[in-house]
Amino acid sequence: MYGQLVVFQQNFLKQPEDLDTFCELISWLAREIREISGATLTPQPFETELPPPEWLDAVAAKLDEQHILAPQGVMLERVVRTAQERGLVLENSLAFHRAFPQLPIPGEAFGVMRGDGIRLLCCIERSIRDISQLKDLFPNPGGPVGADVAVLPAPGVPDTDDGGDGLLADDTRYAVRDGILCVWRRRDRWQADGESLDQLEAVARSLSVSG
């Protein structure tokens, strides 16, 4: 399901140009791996309905209990409640990444919610600092460990020239790939946050209308 590339440099790189060269090598490897992997995937139309998460039924049946998805450390019951409260359909996050492999999604989605002409995603970095010692003290520890993402159809809109980092609009970034608008914003809490998703949806729909 997952692979990880680790590149080691045996000696310390003391000169900036040496570090730049090392980073360029890693970036090249990442691009080549992405190209190889992407060749096996066929991007799907935005309206394609994806299957539900395999954990959905078990979590939805016991929403009063805690369900931790490892190794991401996210609370799945919060994802289900967020979707239910907004009338959204939960989709399998891995199926989403496979269906839309070219989108510049920051991190890995652990919650994908389909609504009326929009998908809302809760994403997280796979490698984050250890805050396990905080979990007993706070129900939802802070820290920029991930991002919320909104994706909408943008037929006929050319791809943005953004270098993969997106274009900046206030505290939000956005990009267009393959006729799909992708809008994202840093999430300051580890777990799914419905209010933050609501705010991002409003911004994303505004950007979509403004073109």
N, C-alpha and C positions, 0 to 999 in steps of 0.2 A: 504493500500500500504506500509506503514512504521510503525514500532514500535520502541519504545525507552525504554531502561532499565535505571532507575536511582536508585543508591544505596546510602543511607545516613548513615553516622556514626555520632551519636549524640554528642559524646565527641571527643576532640582533641586527636589524637594518637601521643604521645610524643616520643615513642621508635621506632627505625627503624624496629625492628622485628614485632611490632604491625602493622605498616604500611605495611610491607611485607605480613603479614597474611591477611590483608584487601584486598590488591591487588590480592592475590592468590584466594580469594573468588570471586572477580569480574571476574577474568579470567576464573574461573571454571564455573560460571554462563553463561558467553559468549560462552564458548565451548559447554555447554549443549544446549543452545538455538540454536546455529548453527547446532548442530547434529540433533535436532528435525526438524528444518526448512529444512535442506538439505535432509532429508529423503523423503520429498514430491517432490523433484526435480530430474529430470533425465538429467545428463550431455549429451549434444548434440555433434555430430561430428563437428570438426572445420569448415568444408565446409558448414555447415547449413546456409542458408540465412535467416536472421531475418527480421521482418517487419520494415518499416520506422518509425521514430518518429511521433507521432500524430500531432505535431506542424509543420512538415516540409513544407507542402504546403502553409500554411498561412505565414510562415516566408520567404520562397523562393519567394513568390509573391511580397513582399515588402522589399527587401534587403536594401533599402535606409533608412528604419526606424529601430528604436531600439526595440528589443523584449527581455524582461527580463524574465528568468525562475526563479520563486520563489519556495522555499526559497533560492535556491543556489545563486541567484544574478548574473547569467551568461548571456552574450549577445549571443542569439542564432543566430543572423545574422552573427556573426564572425565564428561560427561553420559551418554554411552552406557555407560561402565563402571559408573557409579553405578546405572543402571537394570538392567543385566545382573546385577550382584552381588546385587540385591534381587528379581529376578524380576519387574520392572515393565515395562510396555509403554509405549514412547515415543510421544507424540502430537504433532501439529503445533501449535505454540504459537499461531500466528495463528488457526487453526481453533478453539482453545480460547477465545480472547478473543471470537471471533464467536459461539460457542455459548453463552457465559455472560457476556453484556455488562454485566450489572448487578452483578456481584461486585466488592467493593471491593479489587481486587488492587493491592498497592503496587508500581508499576512495570510493566515488561513481562516476560513469561515468555520465557526462552530455553530452558528445559527443562521439559516437562510429562510426568509419569510416572503411568500409571494402574495401580492395584493393586486389592486386594480391598476394594471399597467406599470407596475413597479415591483422591484425586489429590494428588501432591506436585509442587510447582512451584519452580523456581529463577528468581527475578526479578531484574531490574537496572533502574536508572534509565537512560533514554536519554542524559541529559546528566550525565556524571561528570567529575571532575577528571582531568587528564592525568597518568597515572602511567607513561607509556611508558618513562621513564628508569629505572624500577625493574624492568622486566620482565627485563632482562639480569642483574639481581642476585638476584631472588627468583622462584621458580616460581609463587607464588600471592600477590601483593601484598595487604596488608591494607587496611582502611578500610571504613566502612559504605556500600558502593556499591549494596547491594541487600538483598533479603529472601528468605527461604524461606517458602513458603505451603503449607498443607494444606487441602484442601476435601473435605467429607464431606456426604452427604445428611442433612437434618434435617427430615423430613416433619412437617408440622403445627406446626412451631415458628414463631412470629411473627417478623417482621423486628425486629432490635434498633434501638433509638433511640440511635445512637452518633455522629451527625453526620458519618459517613463516615470517621472516624478509628478506629473499632473501640472495643471495651471492653477495659480493661487487666486482665490477669491475670499478676501478676509481671512478667516481661520479654516477655510475649506479648500480642498483641492479637487480638481475635476479633469477628466480626459474623455475623449471619444475614441472607441475602437470598434471597428466592424459594425457601425451603425448603432452602437449602444453607448449611452452616456453613463459614465461611472463617476460618482461623487463620494468623497470620503472626508472624514474628520476624526481626529484623535479622540479616543475615549479615555477619560481619566479614571475609570473604574474597571476592575477586572471583569466583572460580570455584566450580563446584558442589562441595558438601561432603556426602558421604554420611552421615557421622556426625551432622552437624547436622540433616539431614533425618530420620534415625532418631529423634532426640530430639524433634523437632517432631511427628512422627507420634504418638509416645506421648502427648504433651500434648494433641494434637487429639482422639485417641480418648477420652482421659479426659474432656475437656470435653463430647464428644458423649454419653457415657454419663451424665454428671452432669446434663445438660440445661441 
